[in-house]
């Protein structure tokens, strides 16, 4: 069993090295630390700006683009006619209230 596990580890290591070789060295950005700090693990930060930018754009398209497309849409129709939702109100009273609202709107102009 031990030999089988070591073989898997070796094969996965080979894949990792093969992936590093396929990357273009001009696309990799290395962030070097300016100072060594005692007790801090030191690992060089490598970034791939092109891939990171594409990944961020895909994420924005999935989230922000959907919000942008639906920004002026609402799934509710609000009936703002005066007295329309009140079945106890007489038609004459409805018309009187509507006329009063029209007069108020005209006087505000």
Number of C-alpha atoms within 10 A of each C-alpha: 5 6 8 9 9 11 11 11 11 12 11 12 12 12 11 11 11 11 10 11 10 8 11 9 10 7 12 14 13 11 11 11 11 6 6 9 9 7 6 7 8 11 9 10 10 11 13 15 12 12 12 11 11 11 11 12 12 12 12 12 12 11 10 11 13 11 11 10 9 9 9 7 7 7 5 6 6 6 8 8 9 15 16 12 10 9 8 8 11 11 12 9 12 16 13 13 14 15 13 12 13 11 11 11 10 9 8 6 5
